[in-house]
Amino acid sequence: MSTDKGHRPLYIIANDIRKDWERPYFGAVPYIEAMRQVSGISDTYGMDDADMIVRYFLGNANTWRGPVARAIKTELKGMLT
């Protein structure tokens, strides 16, 4: 597992998501769990690239709101660019 330069590891971000989002939308859960298994956006988990896992998570995280949600979503989007 590699950490992409300048970004927090995805497994740390995933743990922060679980701490803040007590009852996540069921569609987001598999992507949170997958992010807990990788470090960087260029890693893979099974047959999936971490990049796509993050994109699918963001697509399923619309109901997660608040300041922590906004900050983490912005952080994840920044990793994609």
Secondary structure as GFF3:
##gff-version 3
##sequence-region A 1 81
A	DSSP	alpha_helix	10	20	.	.	.	ID=ss1
A	DSSP	alpha_helix	29	35	.	.	.	ID=ss2
A	DSSP	beta_strand	44	45	.	.	.	ID=ss3
A	DSSP	beta_strand	48	49	.	.	.	ID=ss4
A	DSSP	alpha_helix	50	59	.	.	.	ID=ss5
A	DSSP	alpha_helix	67	80	.	.	.	ID=ss6
###
